[in-house]
Amino acid sequence: MPNERSSTAPTHPAAPGGAGCLQLMMDWQMAAVTGALLAQGQQWEAMAAWQRSAAAVQRELMDEWICRFGGGVPLDG
């Protein structure tokens, strides 16, 4: 004989009104923030690569200047 009280009792408490909407908004916000942070990380990587190439050009120009006006070969390699 089934217990009728246990079959009609909810197993989880009812969520307050609008809880699903709040979770949906939080999921959307996390997706937007995650995308923005990934884009910013790619921008930082691009800037770092550009700076490395600019530093290599600067070293090369300095070596050429030393060879031309400094009277010899640069000692740093």
Sequence and secondary structure as in RCSB ss.txt:
>XXXX:A:sequence
MPNERSSTAPTHPAAPGGAGCLQLMMDWQMAAVTGALLAQGQQWEAMAAWQRSAAAVQRELMDEWICRFGGGVPL
DG
>XXXX:A:secstr
   HHHHHS SS    TTHHHHHHHHHHHHHHHHHHHHHHHHHHHHHHHHHHHHHHHHHHHHHHHHHHHSSS  T
T 
